[in-house]
Amino acid sequence: MPTKTLATQLGKVVALVLVFALVLLIQRYCSVEPEPFGPEARIVSIDGDTLRAGNGAEYRIFAIDAPELKQTCEETNGKEWLCGRAAKVRLTKLIKGGEVTCAVKDTDRFGRNVALCSAAGVPDIGEALVRDGYAIDLGGKTGYAYADVEREAREAKRGIWRGSFQRPAEWRQDHPRND
């Protein structure tokens, strides 16, 4: 009878190993991908109007256009400043508090999600960027969502409005990417 007991115990061990292997396979290949946003998610700014989530998804802020990273603006005294970098820094500061959430409204031609985004203490990131003078209202199809806020920033000479600048779309046209 010891052979039968050994066979029974060996069968139980094999069954346990198979169950364990099955659990590992299910966990690895059948688990739902977590949401890219949340308190533990890593969200970074790519430039002044685009975010990248920890899973690689990109989110273009709805209804705004910010200066490009390499774009410069001009102070009233003629001195140039890195307004594209400044826009990225401002977006980084706005999301620093965490709790970033984005409601996707569309997808752009580059496959990025176009979204209304918020962060801790910042109910509308796009509005905050326009109000601070680091982005402009996109207008057109977006319905001039931030036209009043842009006017306020322009009159107060905040950010890019403190001197002169080329609209980001015109700058992109004059400086095509080589990649």
PyMOL commands that set and color helices and strands:
alter all, ss='L'
color gray80, all
select helices_A, chain A and resi 2-29+83-95+125-131+140-142+147-156+159-162+168-174
alter helices_A, ss='H'
color red, helices_A
select strands_A, chain A and resi 44-47+50-52+58-61+64-65+73-75+80-81+101-107+113-118+136-137+163-164
alter strands_A, ss='S'
color yellow, strands_A
deselect
rebuild
show_as cartoon
